[in-house]
């Protein structure tokens, strides 16, 4: 009885591992441009053989960028970076034939001002406040 249970457990374990195979990988970026002087999270998801999606980290993906550096999933763009775009490459460690590459632009316009505490507490959108001052 124990032997049958052990064999069944092994069979289902092997089938479960097979279902977890990553068929392809995709960039699902949170933004359309990267910011200088910040750590920019590069989101890569794996499409599993069963059709489900799984977020992947630097444990599963080898990230490279010739003009900037990676720390885990974070692409570090120096504050004095002069290029207008970067090319990011992601390779699945368990199957190096699964590779994606994407060119991502660097943000050129400065970020707007953050809302004040009063604006947050009153629920006043910042843009409406700016427009009132201009009139």
Secondary structure, DSSP 8 states (H G I E B T S, - for coil): -HHHHHHHHHHHHHHHHHHT-EEEEEE--SSSEE-TTEEEE--EEEEETTS-EEEE-TTTEEEE-TTSEEETTEEEE-TT---SEEEEEEEETT-TT-EEEEEEEE--S-------HHHHHHT--HHHHHHHHH-
